[in-house]
């Protein structure tokens, strides 16, 4: 099966990833590692960590979960259109 591409709502070209028959795409982003970055409610402890402006997340102190980088790559599946989502019965 060859890869298909489709434009998302912002006009960016995305590789189509099917999930339960709905066309969507993978959004990858960087966020702080929850294993070693304890921000607490309202980020009250944020001053204890470095802020990565490029990834716009905090960097934890490092643990085995994130490979001692303090941040993790995360992937989120997003549908191209919410109208294509199956209706909840
Ligand atoms: Zn970690």
PDB file of the backbone (N, CA, C, O) and the ligand in Angstrom, with CONECT records:
HET     ZN  A 101       1
ATOM      1  N   UNK A   1       0.851  -1.198   0.000  1.00  0.00           N
ATOM      2  CA  UNK A   1       0.000   0.000   0.000  1.00  0.00           C
ATOM      3  C   UNK A   1       0.884   1.245   0.000  1.00  0.00           C
ATOM      4  O   UNK A   1       1.755   1.395   0.857  1.00  0.00           O
ATOM      5  N   UNK A   2       0.662   2.115  -0.943  1.00  0.00           N
ATOM      6  CA  UNK A   2       1.495   3.315  -1.001  1.00  0.00           C
ATOM      7  C   UNK A   2       0.921   4.394  -0.083  1.00  0.00           C
ATOM      8  O   UNK A   2      -0.276   4.423   0.202  1.00  0.00           O
ATOM      9  N   UNK A   3       1.792   5.258   0.359  1.00  0.00           N
ATOM     10  CA  UNK A   3       1.384   6.313   1.285  1.00  0.00           C
ATOM     11  C   UNK A   3       0.532   7.351   0.560  1.00  0.00           C
ATOM     12  O   UNK A   3       0.798   7.711  -0.587  1.00  0.00           O
ATOM     13  N   UNK A   4      -0.479   7.812   1.249  1.00  0.00           N
ATOM     14  CA  UNK A   4      -1.325   8.875   0.702  1.00  0.00           C
ATOM     15  C   UNK A   4      -1.093  10.144   1.492  1.00  0.00           C
ATOM     16  O   UNK A   4      -0.731  10.108   2.668  1.00  0.00           O
ATOM     17  N   UNK A   5      -1.303  11.240   0.841  1.00  0.00           N
ATOM     18  CA  UNK A   5      -1.105  12.533   1.491  1.00  0.00           C
ATOM     19  C   UNK A   5      -2.354  13.374   1.343  1.00  0.00           C
ATOM     20  O   UNK A   5      -3.105  13.250   0.375  1.00  0.00           O
ATOM     21  N   UNK A   6      -2.555  14.219   2.312  1.00  0.00           N
ATOM     22  CA  UNK A   6      -3.738  15.056   2.333  1.00  0.00           C
ATOM     23  C   UNK A   6      -3.389  16.340   3.079  1.00  0.00           C
ATOM     24  O   UNK A   6      -2.549  16.330   3.978  1.00  0.00           O
ATOM     25  N   UNK A   7      -4.022  17.424   2.714  1.00  0.00           N
ATOM     26  CA  UNK A   7      -3.740  18.692   3.394  1.00  0.00           C
ATOM     27  C   UNK A   7      -4.580  18.797   4.665  1.00  0.00           C
ATOM     28  O   UNK A   7      -5.773  18.496   4.652  1.00  0.00           O
ATOM     29  N   UNK A   8      -3.957  19.221   5.754  1.00  0.00           N
ATOM     30  CA  UNK A   8      -4.732  19.418   6.981  1.00  0.00           C
ATOM     31  C   UNK A   8      -5.416  20.783   6.936  1.00  0.00           C
ATOM     32  O   UNK A   8      -5.308  21.501   5.942  1.00  0.00           O
ATOM     33  N   UNK A   9      -6.114  21.137   8.002  1.00  0.00           N
ATOM     34  CA  UNK A   9      -6.905  22.367   7.984  1.00  0.00           C
ATOM     35  C   UNK A   9      -6.050  23.624   7.894  1.00  0.00           C
ATOM     36  O   UNK A   9      -6.535  24.691   7.519  1.00  0.00           O
ATOM     37  N   UNK A  10      -4.768  23.486   8.244  1.00  0.00           N
ATOM     38  CA  UNK A  10      -3.865  24.629   8.115  1.00  0.00           C
ATOM     39  C   UNK A  10      -3.185  24.648   6.749  1.00  0.00           C
ATOM     40  O   UNK A  10      -2.402  25.550   6.450  1.00  0.00           O
ATOM     41  N   UNK A  11      -3.492  23.637   5.916  1.00  0.00           N
ATOM     42  CA  UNK A  11      -2.928  23.590   4.580  1.00  0.00           C
ATOM     43  C   UNK A  11      -1.621  22.829   4.471  1.00  0.00           C
ATOM     44  O   UNK A  11      -1.041  22.750   3.388  1.00  0.00           O
ATOM     45  N   UNK A  12      -1.148  22.267   5.574  1.00  0.00           N
ATOM     46  CA  UNK A  12       0.104  21.510   5.554  1.00  0.00           C
ATOM     47  C   UNK A  12      -0.147  20.098   5.015  1.00  0.00           C
ATOM     48  O   UNK A  12      -1.183  19.494   5.294  1.00  0.00           O
ATOM     49  N   UNK A  13       0.807  19.581   4.245  1.00  0.00           N
ATOM     50  CA  UNK A  13       0.665  18.258   3.652  1.00  0.00           C
ATOM     51  C   UNK A  13       1.034  17.208   4.693  1.00  0.00           C
ATOM     52  O   UNK A  13       2.124  17.236   5.263  1.00  0.00           O
ATOM     53  N   UNK A  14       0.117  16.292   4.930  1.00  0.00           N
ATOM     54  CA  UNK A  14       0.314  15.271   5.966  1.00  0.00           C
ATOM     55  C   UNK A  14       0.134  13.888   5.374  1.00  0.00           C
ATOM     56  O   UNK A  14      -0.675  13.680   4.470  1.00  0.00           O
ATOM     57  N   UNK A  15       0.894  12.953   5.895  1.00  0.00           N
ATOM     58  CA  UNK A  15       0.722  11.571   5.480  1.00  0.00           C
ATOM     59  C   UNK A  15      -0.512  11.004   6.172  1.00  0.00           C
ATOM     60  O   UNK A  15      -0.676  11.134   7.386  1.00  0.00           O
ATOM     61  N   UNK A  16      -1.369  10.378   5.389  1.00  0.00           N
ATOM     62  CA  UNK A  16      -2.621   9.850   5.924  1.00  0.00           C
ATOM     63  C   UNK A  16      -2.353   8.613   6.776  1.00  0.00           C
ATOM     64  O   UNK A  16      -1.676   7.681   6.342  1.00  0.00           O
ATOM     65  N   UNK A  17      -2.887   8.618   7.979  1.00  0.00           N
ATOM     66  CA  UNK A  17      -2.807   7.469   8.884  1.00  0.00           C
ATOM     67  C   UNK A  17      -4.234   7.096   9.260  1.00  0.00           C
ATOM     68  O   UNK A  17      -4.945   7.878   9.891  1.00  0.00           O
ATOM     69  N   UNK A  18      -4.641   5.907   8.868  1.00  0.00           N
ATOM     70  CA  UNK A  18      -6.013   5.477   9.162  1.00  0.00           C
ATOM     71  C   UNK A  18      -6.117   4.953  10.589  1.00  0.00           C
ATOM     72  O   UNK A  18      -5.253   4.212  11.058  1.00  0.00           O
ATOM     73  N   UNK A  19      -7.173   5.344  11.262  1.00  0.00           N
ATOM     74  CA  UNK A  19      -7.449   4.816  12.599  1.00  0.00           C
ATOM     75  C   UNK A  19      -8.950   4.574  12.683  1.00  0.00           C
ATOM     76  O   UNK A  19      -9.745   5.511  12.608  1.00  0.00           O
ATOM     77  N   UNK A  20      -9.328   3.320  12.837  1.00  0.00           N
ATOM     78  CA  UNK A  20     -10.744   2.927  12.851  1.00  0.00           C
ATOM     79  C   UNK A  20     -11.466   3.425  11.600  1.00  0.00           C
ATOM     80  O   UNK A  20     -12.623   3.839  11.676  1.00  0.00           O
ATOM     81  N   UNK A  21     -10.794   3.388  10.457  1.00  0.00           N
ATOM     82  CA  UNK A  21     -11.412   3.780   9.203  1.00  0.00           C
ATOM     83  C   UNK A  21     -11.504   5.281   8.977  1.00  0.00           C
ATOM     84  O   UNK A  21     -12.046   5.723   7.964  1.00  0.00           O
ATOM     85  N   UNK A  22     -10.978   6.070   9.913  1.00  0.00           N
ATOM     86  CA  UNK A  22     -11.026   7.529   9.781  1.00  0.00           C
ATOM     87  C   UNK A  22      -9.634   8.022   9.371  1.00  0.00           C
ATOM     88  O   UNK A  22      -8.620   7.597   9.926  1.00  0.00           O
ATOM     89  N   UNK A  23      -9.610   8.920   8.399  1.00  0.00           N
ATOM     90  CA  UNK A  23      -8.322   9.452   7.954  1.00  0.00           C
ATOM     91  C   UNK A  23      -7.837  10.551   8.884  1.00  0.00           C
ATOM     92  O   UNK A  23      -8.550  11.510   9.180  1.00  0.00           O
ATOM     93  N   UNK A  24      -6.618  10.381   9.326  1.00  0.00           N
ATOM     94  CA  UNK A  24      -6.015  11.381  10.201  1.00  0.00           C
ATOM     95  C   UNK A  24      -4.524  11.429   9.934  1.00  0.00           C
ATOM     96  O   UNK A  24      -4.043  10.843   8.964  1.00  0.00           O
ATOM     97  N   UNK A  25      -3.800  12.117  10.781  1.00  0.00           N
ATOM     98  CA  UNK A  25      -2.350  12.189  10.621  1.00  0.00           C
ATOM     99  C   UNK A  25      -1.702  12.219  11.991  1.00  0.00           C
ATOM    100  O   UNK A  25      -2.348  12.482  13.005  1.00  0.00           O
ATOM    101  N   UNK A  26      -0.408  11.941  11.992  1.00  0.00           N
ATOM    102  CA  UNK A  26       0.345  11.929  13.238  1.00  0.00           C
ATOM    103  C   UNK A  26       0.981  13.289  13.468  1.00  0.00           C
ATOM    104  O   UNK A  26       1.677  13.825  12.606  1.00  0.00           O
ATOM    105  N   UNK A  27       0.731  13.825  14.630  1.00  0.00           N
ATOM    106  CA  UNK A  27       1.312  15.092  15.040  1.00  0.00           C
ATOM    107  C   UNK A  27       2.392  14.747  16.065  1.00  0.00           C
ATOM    108  O   UNK A  27       2.091  14.167  17.108  1.00  0.00           O
ATOM    109  N   UNK A  28       3.626  15.095  15.781  1.00  0.00           N
ATOM    110  CA  UNK A  28       4.677  14.816  16.756  1.00  0.00           C
ATOM    111  C   UNK A  28       5.073  16.107  17.452  1.00  0.00           C
ATOM    112  O   UNK A  28       5.172  17.161  16.824  1.00  0.00           O
ATOM    113  N   UNK A  29       5.292  16.015  18.721  1.00  0.00           N
ATOM    114  CA  UNK A  29       5.692  17.194  19.479  1.00  0.00           C
ATOM    115  C   UNK A  29       6.594  16.765  20.622  1.00  0.00           C
ATOM    116  O   UNK A  29       6.666  15.586  20.969  1.00  0.00           O
ATOM    117  N   UNK A  30       7.268  17.722  21.190  1.00  0.00           N
ATOM    118  CA  UNK A  30       8.166  17.463  22.298  1.00  0.00           C
ATOM    119  C   UNK A  30       7.551  18.016  23.570  1.00  0.00           C
ATOM    120  O   UNK A  30       7.038  19.135  23.585  1.00  0.00           O
ATOM    121  N   UNK A  31       7.601  17.250  24.611  1.00  0.00           N
ATOM    122  CA  UNK A  31       7.104  17.754  25.893  1.00  0.00           C
ATOM    123  C   UNK A  31       8.036  17.278  26.997  1.00  0.00           C
ATOM    124  O   UNK A  31       8.858  16.381  26.809  1.00  0.00           O
ATOM    125  N   UNK A  32       7.881  17.904  28.142  1.00  0.00           N
ATOM    126  CA  UNK A  32       8.720  17.538  29.267  1.00  0.00           C
ATOM    127  C   UNK A  32       8.429  16.097  29.683  1.00  0.00           C
ATOM    128  O   UNK A  32       7.311  15.606  29.525  1.00  0.00           O
ATOM    129  N   UNK A  33       9.442  15.433  30.211  1.00  0.00           N
ATOM    130  CA  UNK A  33       9.269  14.062  30.665  1.00  0.00           C
ATOM    131  C   UNK A  33       8.583  14.076  32.017  1.00  0.00           C
ATOM    132  O   UNK A  33       9.073  14.689  32.965  1.00  0.00           O
ATOM    133  N   UNK A  34       7.456  13.404  32.101  1.00  0.00           N
ATOM    134  CA  UNK A  34       6.716  13.379  33.357  1.00  0.00           C
ATOM    135  C   UNK A  34       7.443  12.558  34.423  1.00  0.00           C
ATOM    136  O   UNK A  34       7.153  12.681  35.613  1.00  0.00           O
ATOM    137  N   UNK A  35       8.379  11.728  33.993  1.00  0.00           N
ATOM    138  CA  UNK A  35       9.094  10.878  34.939  1.00  0.00           C
ATOM    139  C   UNK A  35      10.087  11.653  35.784  1.00  0.00           C
ATOM    140  O   UNK A  35      10.386  11.252  36.909  1.00  0.00           O
ATOM    141  N   UNK A  36      10.601  12.754  35.262  1.00  0.00           N
ATOM    142  CA  UNK A  36      11.652  13.466  35.987  1.00  0.00           C
ATOM    143  C   UNK A  36      11.418  14.968  36.012  1.00  0.00           C
ATOM    144  O   UNK A  36      12.263  15.719  36.499  1.00  0.00           O
ATOM    145  N   UNK A  37      10.274  15.415  35.490  1.00  0.00           N
ATOM    146  CA  UNK A  37       9.979  16.851  35.507  1.00  0.00           C
ATOM    147  C   UNK A  37       8.653  17.028  36.239  1.00  0.00           C
ATOM    148  O   UNK A  37       7.583  16.823  35.667  1.00  0.00           O
ATOM    149  N   UNK A  38       8.739  17.407  37.494  1.00  0.00           N
ATOM    150  CA  UNK A  38       7.570  17.532  38.346  1.00  0.00           C
ATOM    151  C   UNK A  38       7.153  18.992  38.383  1.00  0.00           C
ATOM    152  O   UNK A  38       7.619  19.760  39.225  1.00  0.00           O
ATOM    153  N   UNK A  39       6.257  19.378  37.451  1.00  0.00           N
ATOM    154  CA  UNK A  39       5.889  20.791  37.385  1.00  0.00           C
ATOM    155  C   UNK A  39       4.859  21.154  38.450  1.00  0.00           C
ATOM    156  O   UNK A  39       4.785  22.301  38.892  1.00  0.00           O
ATOM    157  N   UNK A  40       4.077  20.177  38.849  1.00  0.00           N
ATOM    158  CA  UNK A  40       3.068  20.456  39.863  1.00  0.00           C
ATOM    159  C   UNK A  40       1.940  21.290  39.317  1.00  0.00           C
ATOM    160  O   UNK A  40       1.982  21.719  38.164  1.00  0.00           O
ATOM    161  N   UNK A  41       0.943  21.522  40.122  1.00  0.00           N
ATOM    162  CA  UNK A  41      -0.198  22.307  39.677  1.00  0.00           C
ATOM    163  C   UNK A  41       0.200  23.749  39.468  1.00  0.00           C
ATOM    164  O   UNK A  41       0.951  24.319  40.260  1.00  0.00           O
ATOM    165  N   UNK A  42      -0.311  24.344  38.385  1.00  0.00           N
ATOM    166  CA  UNK A  42      -0.018  25.715  37.998  1.00  0.00           C
ATOM    167  C   UNK A  42       1.479  25.954  37.815  1.00  0.00           C
ATOM    168  O   UNK A  42       1.965  27.073  37.978  1.00  0.00           O
ATOM    169  N   UNK A  43       2.204  24.883  37.473  1.00  0.00           N
ATOM    170  CA  UNK A  43       3.643  24.974  37.187  1.00  0.00           C
ATOM    171  C   UNK A  43       4.412  25.666  38.306  1.00  0.00           C
ATOM    172  O   UNK A  43       5.355  26.417  38.058  1.00  0.00           O
ATOM    173  N   UNK A  44       3.998  25.403  39.523  1.00  0.00           N
ATOM    174  CA  UNK A  44       4.620  26.057  40.669  1.00  0.00           C
ATOM    175  C   UNK A  44       6.088  25.707  40.856  1.00  0.00           C
ATOM    176  O   UNK A  44       6.831  26.438  41.511  1.00  0.00           O
ATOM    177  N   UNK A  45       6.503  24.582  40.275  1.00  0.00           N
ATOM    178  CA  UNK A  45       7.893  24.164  40.432  1.00  0.00           C
ATOM    179  C   UNK A  45       8.695  24.390  39.157  1.00  0.00           C
ATOM    180  O   UNK A  45       9.827  23.921  39.034  1.00  0.00           O
ATOM    181  N   UNK A  46       8.099  25.114  38.208  1.00  0.00           N
ATOM    182  CA  UNK A  46       8.722  25.265  36.890  1.00  0.00           C
ATOM    183  C   UNK A  46      10.086  25.947  36.978  1.00  0.00           C
ATOM    184  O   UNK A  46      10.962  25.684  36.154  1.00  0.00           O
ATOM    185  N   UNK A  47      10.273  26.812  37.959  1.00  0.00           N
ATOM    186  CA  UNK A  47      11.537  27.535  38.066  1.00  0.00           C
ATOM    187  C   UNK A  47      12.712  26.612  38.373  1.00  0.00           C
ATOM    188  O   UNK A  47      13.873  26.998  38.237  1.00  0.00           O
ATOM    189  N   UNK A  48      12.392  25.386  38.789  1.00  0.00           N
ATOM    190  CA  UNK A  48      13.468  24.446  39.113  1.00  0.00           C
ATOM    191  C   UNK A  48      14.041  23.775  37.868  1.00  0.00           C
ATOM    192  O   UNK A  48      15.053  23.078  37.942  1.00  0.00           O
ATOM    193  N   UNK A  49      13.393  23.986  36.728  1.00  0.00           N
ATOM    194  CA  UNK A  49      13.837  23.306  35.510  1.00  0.00           C
ATOM    195  C   UNK A  49      14.190  24.314  34.424  1.00  0.00           C
ATOM    196  O   UNK A  49      13.723  25.452  34.423  1.00  0.00           O
ATOM    197  N   UNK A  50      15.028  23.858  33.501  1.00  0.00           N
ATOM    198  CA  UNK A  50      15.355  24.686  32.342  1.00  0.00           C
ATOM    199  C   UNK A  50      14.188  24.652  31.368  1.00  0.00           C
ATOM    200  O   UNK A  50      13.487  23.647  31.254  1.00  0.00           O
ATOM    201  N   UNK A  51      13.989  25.765  30.669  1.00  0.00           N
ATOM    202  CA  UNK A  51      12.935  25.824  29.667  1.00  0.00           C
ATOM    203  C   UNK A  51      13.573  25.771  28.287  1.00  0.00           C
ATOM    204  O   UNK A  51      14.477  26.545  27.972  1.00  0.00           O
ATOM    205  N   UNK A  52      13.085  24.842  27.470  1.00  0.00           N
ATOM    206  CA  UNK A  52      13.569  24.707  26.107  1.00  0.00           C
ATOM    207  C   UNK A  52      12.657  25.519  25.204  1.00  0.00           C
ATOM    208  O   UNK A  52      11.546  25.091  24.891  1.00  0.00           O
ATOM    209  N   UNK A  53      13.120  26.689  24.783  1.00  0.00           N
ATOM    210  CA  UNK A  53      12.274  27.598  24.003  1.00  0.00           C
ATOM    211  C   UNK A  53      11.926  27.010  22.639  1.00  0.00           C
ATOM    212  O   UNK A  53      10.828  27.229  22.127  1.00  0.00           O
ATOM    213  N   UNK A  54      12.858  26.267  22.054  1.00  0.00           N
ATOM    214  CA  UNK A  54      12.635  25.706  20.729  1.00  0.00           C
ATOM    215  C   UNK A  54      11.524  24.662  20.765  1.00  0.00           C
ATOM    216  O   UNK A  54      10.656  24.639  19.892  1.00  0.00           O
ATOM    217  N   UNK A  55      11.555  23.808  21.769  1.00  0.00           N
ATOM    218  CA  UNK A  55      10.530  22.761  21.874  1.00  0.00           C
ATOM    219  C   UNK A  55       9.345  23.241  22.695  1.00  0.00           C
ATOM    220  O   UNK A  55       8.340  22.538  22.803  1.00  0.00           O
ATOM    221  N   UNK A  56       9.454  24.440  23.280  1.00  0.00           N
ATOM    222  CA  UNK A  56       8.488  25.030  24.198  1.00  0.00           C
ATOM    223  C   UNK A  56       8.005  24.038  25.254  1.00  0.00           C
ATOM    224  O   UNK A  56       6.808  23.806  25.427  1.00  0.00           O
ATOM    225  N   UNK A  57       8.975  23.469  25.945  1.00  0.00           N
ATOM    226  CA  UNK A  57       8.666  22.618  27.088  1.00  0.00           C
ATOM    227  C   UNK A  57       9.806  22.733  28.095  1.00  0.00           C
ATOM    228  O   UNK A  57      10.891  23.223  27.781  1.00  0.00           O
ATOM    229  N   UNK A  58       9.536  22.274  29.296  1.00  0.00           N
ATOM    230  CA  UNK A  58      10.568  22.254  30.314  1.00  0.00           C
ATOM    231  C   UNK A  58      11.402  20.991  30.165  1.00  0.00           C
ATOM    232  O   UNK A  58      10.960  20.012  29.564  1.00  0.00           O
ATOM    233  N   UNK A  59      12.583  21.018  30.702  1.00  0.00           N
ATOM    234  CA  UNK A  59      13.473  19.866  30.620  1.00  0.00           C
ATOM    235  C   UNK A  59      13.668  19.319  32.029  1.00  0.00           C
ATOM    236  O   UNK A  59      14.109  20.025  32.935  1.00  0.00           O
ATOM    237  N   UNK A  60      13.334  18.059  32.186  1.00  0.00           N
ATOM    238  CA  UNK A  60      13.457  17.424  33.492  1.00  0.00           C
ATOM    239  C   UNK A  60      14.898  17.132  33.841  1.00  0.00           C
ATOM    240  O   UNK A  60      15.819  17.420  33.077  1.00  0.00           O
ATOM    241  N   UNK A  61      15.070  16.554  35.019  1.00  0.00           N
ATOM    242  CA  UNK A  61      16.430  16.288  35.474  1.00  0.00           C
ATOM    243  C   UNK A  61      17.017  15.035  34.846  1.00  0.00           C
ATOM    244  O   UNK A  61      18.208  14.768  35.002  1.00  0.00           O
ATOM    245  N   UNK A  62      16.198  14.259  34.136  1.00  0.00           N
ATOM    246  CA  UNK A  62      16.700  13.074  33.446  1.00  0.00           C
ATOM    247  C   UNK A  62      16.402  11.802  34.193  1.00  0.00           C
ATOM    248  O   UNK A  62      16.656  11.709  35.394  1.00  0.00           O
ATOM    249  N   UNK A  63      15.861  10.812  33.493  1.00  0.00           N
ATOM    250  CA  UNK A  63      15.582   9.512  34.106  1.00  0.00           C
ATOM    251  C   UNK A  63      15.631   8.450  33.003  1.00  0.00           C
ATOM    252  O   UNK A  63      15.810   8.764  31.826  1.00  0.00           O
ATOM    253  N   UNK A  64      15.469   7.197  33.407  1.00  0.00           N
ATOM    254  CA  UNK A  64      15.581   6.128  32.413  1.00  0.00           C
ATOM    255  C   UNK A  64      14.452   6.181  31.392  1.00  0.00           C
ATOM    256  O   UNK A  64      14.616   5.695  30.273  1.00  0.00           O
ATOM    257  N   UNK A  65      13.300   6.765  31.756  1.00  0.00           N
ATOM    258  CA  UNK A  65      12.148   6.825  30.855  1.00  0.00           C
ATOM    259  C   UNK A  65      12.427   7.655  29.609  1.00  0.00           C
ATOM    260  O   UNK A  65      11.982   7.313  28.513  1.00  0.00           O
ATOM    261  N   UNK A  66      13.165   8.742  29.782  1.00  0.00           N
ATOM    262  CA  UNK A  66      13.410   9.643  28.662  1.00  0.00           C
ATOM    263  C   UNK A  66      14.829   9.503  28.135  1.00  0.00           C
ATOM    264  O   UNK A  66      15.249  10.264  27.264  1.00  0.00           O
ATOM    265  N   UNK A  67      15.572   8.529  28.661  1.00  0.00           N
ATOM    266  CA  UNK A  67      16.953   8.365  28.211  1.00  0.00           C
ATOM    267  C   UNK A  67      17.834   9.503  28.692  1.00  0.00           C
ATOM    268  O   UNK A  67      18.809   9.855  28.028  1.00  0.00           O
ATOM    269  N   UNK A  68      17.499  10.090  29.855  1.00  0.00           N
ATOM    270  CA  UNK A  68      18.270  11.159  30.498  1.00  0.00           C
ATOM    271  C   UNK A  68      18.383  12.420  29.636  1.00  0.00           C
ATOM    272  O   UNK A  68      19.385  13.133  29.683  1.00  0.00           O
ATOM    273  N   UNK A  69      17.330  12.677  28.847  1.00  0.00           N
ATOM    274  CA  UNK A  69      17.306  13.922  28.086  1.00  0.00           C
ATOM    275  C   UNK A  69      16.386  14.940  28.766  1.00  0.00           C
ATOM    276  O   UNK A  69      16.490  16.140  28.509  1.00  0.00           O
ATOM    277  N   UNK A  70      15.486  14.462  29.633  1.00  0.00           N
ATOM    278  CA  UNK A  70      14.564  15.353  30.326  1.00  0.00           C
ATOM    279  C   UNK A  70      13.330  15.702  29.522  1.00  0.00           C
ATOM    280  O   UNK A  70      12.417  16.345  30.038  1.00  0.00           O
ATOM    281  N   UNK A  71      13.288  15.283  28.251  1.00  0.00           N
ATOM    282  CA  UNK A  71      12.107  15.553  27.432  1.00  0.00           C
ATOM    283  C   UNK A  71      11.817  14.358  26.536  1.00  0.00           C
ATOM    284  O   UNK A  71      12.681  13.513  26.303  1.00  0.00           O
ATOM    285  N   UNK A  72      10.613  14.306  26.050  1.00  0.00           N
ATOM    286  CA  UNK A  72      10.196  13.158  25.259  1.00  0.00           C
ATOM    287  C   UNK A  72       9.474  13.601  24.002  1.00  0.00           C
ATOM    288  O   UNK A  72       8.829  14.648  23.968  1.00  0.00           O
ATOM    289  N   UNK A  73       9.600  12.773  22.962  1.00  0.00           N
ATOM    290  CA  UNK A  73       8.850  12.979  21.734  1.00  0.00           C
ATOM    291  C   UNK A  73       7.540  12.240  21.893  1.00  0.00           C
ATOM    292  O   UNK A  73       7.514  11.079  22.302  1.00  0.00           O
ATOM    293  N   UNK A  74       6.475  12.904  21.575  1.00  0.00           N
ATOM    294  CA  UNK A  74       5.173  12.291  21.693  1.00  0.00           C
ATOM    295  C   UNK A  74       4.471  12.336  20.347  1.00  0.00           C
ATOM    296  O   UNK A  74       4.686  13.251  19.552  1.00  0.00           O
ATOM    297  N   UNK A  75       3.642  11.353  20.102  1.00  0.00           N
ATOM    298  CA  UNK A  75       2.901  11.300  18.845  1.00  0.00           C
ATOM    299  C   UNK A  75       1.418  11.265  19.170  1.00  0.00           C
ATOM    300  O   UNK A  75       0.967  10.500  20.022  1.00  0.00           O
ATOM    301  N   UNK A  76       0.676  12.103  18.479  1.00  0.00           N
ATOM    302  CA  UNK A  76      -0.759  12.191  18.690  1.00  0.00           C
ATOM    303  C   UNK A  76      -1.444  12.007  17.343  1.00  0.00           C
ATOM    304  O   UNK A  76      -1.061  12.636  16.356  1.00  0.00           O
ATOM    305  N   UNK A  77      -2.448  11.153  17.302  1.00  0.00           N
ATOM    306  CA  UNK A  77      -3.205  10.995  16.069  1.00  0.00           C
ATOM    307  C   UNK A  77      -4.337  12.012  16.064  1.00  0.00           C
ATOM    308  O   UNK A  77      -5.074  12.148  17.041  1.00  0.00           O
ATOM    309  N   UNK A  78      -4.464  12.727  14.942  1.00  0.00           N
ATOM    310  CA  UNK A  78      -5.477  13.777  14.819  1.00  0.00           C
ATOM    311  C   UNK A  78      -6.262  13.521  13.534  1.00  0.00           C
ATOM    312  O   UNK A  78      -5.652  13.307  12.487  1.00  0.00           O
ATOM    313  N   UNK A  79      -7.595  13.538  13.581  1.00  0.00           N
ATOM    314  CA  UNK A  79      -8.365  13.367  12.342  1.00  0.00           C
ATOM    315  C   UNK A  79      -8.278  14.622  11.484  1.00  0.00           C
ATOM    316  O   UNK A  79      -8.141  15.729  12.006  1.00  0.00           O
ATOM    317  N   UNK A  80      -8.360  14.448  10.161  1.00  0.00           N
ATOM    318  CA  UNK A  80      -8.340  15.615   9.273  1.00  0.00           C
ATOM    319  C   UNK A  80      -9.576  16.473   9.493  1.00  0.00           C
ATOM    320  O   UNK A  80      -9.517  17.702   9.447  1.00  0.00           O
ATOM    321  N   UNK A  81     -10.678  15.810   9.728  1.00  0.00           N
ATOM    322  CA  UNK A  81     -11.910  16.546   9.938  1.00  0.00           C
ATOM    323  C   UNK A  81     -12.721  15.831  11.011  1.00  0.00           C
ATOM    324  O   UNK A  81     -12.909  14.616  10.955  1.00  0.00           O
ATOM    325  N   UNK A  82     -13.189  16.581  11.969  1.00  0.00           N
ATOM    326  CA  UNK A  82     -13.967  15.952  13.042  1.00  0.00           C
ATOM    327  C   UNK A  82     -15.324  15.466  12.534  1.00  0.00           C
ATOM    328  O   UNK A  82     -15.962  14.627  13.170  1.00  0.00           O
ATOM    329  N   UNK A  83     -15.768  15.993  11.384  1.00  0.00           N
ATOM    330  CA  UNK A  83     -17.037  15.529  10.812  1.00  0.00           C
ATOM    331  C   UNK A  83     -16.917  14.099  10.314  1.00  0.00           C
ATOM    332  O   UNK A  83     -17.918  13.394  10.188  1.00  0.00           O
ATOM    333  N   UNK A  84     -15.674  13.663  10.028  1.00  0.00           N
ATOM    334  CA  UNK A  84     -15.482  12.307   9.533  1.00  0.00           C
ATOM    335  C   UNK A  84     -15.437  11.292  10.646  1.00  0.00           C
ATOM    336  O   UNK A  84     -15.447  10.087  10.392  1.00  0.00           O
ATOM    337  N   UNK A  85     -15.389  11.756  11.869  1.00  0.00           N
ATOM    338  CA  UNK A  85     -15.354  10.839  12.999  1.00  0.00           C
ATOM    339  C   UNK A  85     -16.679  10.116  13.092  1.00  0.00           C
ATOM    340  O   UNK A  85     -17.729  10.713  12.855  1.00  0.00           O
ATOM    341  N   UNK A  86     -16.646   8.828  13.438  1.00  0.00           N
ATOM    342  CA  UNK A  86     -17.906   8.107  13.577  1.00  0.00           C
ATOM    343  C   UNK A  86     -18.756   8.723  14.680  1.00  0.00           C
ATOM    344  O   UNK A  86     -18.242   9.128  15.722  1.00  0.00           O
ATOM    345  N   UNK A  87     -20.045   8.789  14.441  1.00  0.00           N
ATOM    346  CA  UNK A  87     -20.919   9.393  15.432  1.00  0.00           C
ATOM    347  C   UNK A  87     -21.065   8.503  16.659  1.00  0.00           C
ATOM    348  O   UNK A  87     -21.139   7.278  16.568  1.00  0.00           O
ATOM    349  N   UNK A  88     -21.101   9.147  17.774  1.00  0.00           N
ATOM    350  CA  UNK A  88     -21.266   8.401  19.033  1.00  0.00           C
ATOM    351  C   UNK A  88     -22.715   8.007  19.183  1.00  0.00           C
ATOM    352  O   UNK A  88     -23.613   8.845  19.115  1.00  0.00           O
ATOM    353  N   UNK A  89     -22.929   6.748  19.383  1.00  0.00           N
ATOM    354  CA  UNK A  89     -24.314   6.260  19.533  1.00  0.00           C
ATOM    355  C   UNK A  89     -24.754   6.324  20.976  1.00  0.00           C
ATOM    356  O   UNK A  89     -25.885   5.956  21.293  1.00  0.00           O
TER     357      UNK A  89
HETATM  358 ZN    ZN A 101      12.687  11.615  32.402  1.00  0.00          ZN
END
